[in-house]
Amino acid sequence: MPLQNRVTPFGDIVAIDQRGLFTGNRGILHDPATRTLGKRRWTSKAWLICTCDYRDRRRAVMGGRSWTELFFLDEAVALAAGHRPCFLCRRPAALRFREAWAAGQGLPQPSAGAMDAVLHAERIGRRAHPAPGRPIDLPDGTMVANAGAAFLLHEGLARCWTDRGYGPPEPLPRAERLLTPPSTVAALRAGYRVVVHPSVETGHA
């Protein structure tokens, strides 16, 4: 039985048998005695995207009380859920993200805390973000929702997210709402490039 620690593009934490490319956290959310989540889905506004392999460190998943290990199919899913690259274990990516985030906002480069404050407000209001214009006009790496499903926009086409990976490319003429926070979409438009799961290329979820 998989643990409830996989994150969907909608930001939900679910129990599915999915191997992803990244881990991350939102603070301490679990009981280490039972390795189950409590009622809270965040205890920190710093929602991070971390590497699964950092200096050969090994952790017992949900076994301690330092932070709750969450897992994402890829960086596009993590960004859609409202996370950002970690400045400790993914510093080069975090610096690139901050630079693109600032360029997208037309502002000086912010502190991590300043980005977290904006992202947190956007996460809280995620259901109020309509998809602007046609999905094809959004930058690669953006995720949108349509008919209850999440889609990654990549090279002019959409790929449906599933618990097995991405489905085959398909046109998506419309989307109901934006999943990736608006400030992150601006960073993508300003040049930040996300790491995507290999199923994007194979089209086999």
Buried (B, 14 or more C-beta within 10 A) or exposed (E): EEBBBBBBBBBEBEEBEBEBBBBBBBBBBBEBEEBBBEEEBBEBBBBBBBBBEEEEEEEEBBEEEEBBBBBBBBBBBBBBBBBBBBBEBBEEBBEBBBBBBBBBBEEEEBEBEBBBEBBBEBBEEBEEBEBEEEBEEBBBBBBBBBEEBBBBBBEEBBBBBBEBBBBEBEEBEEBEEBBBBBBBBBBBBBEBBBBBBEBBEEBEB
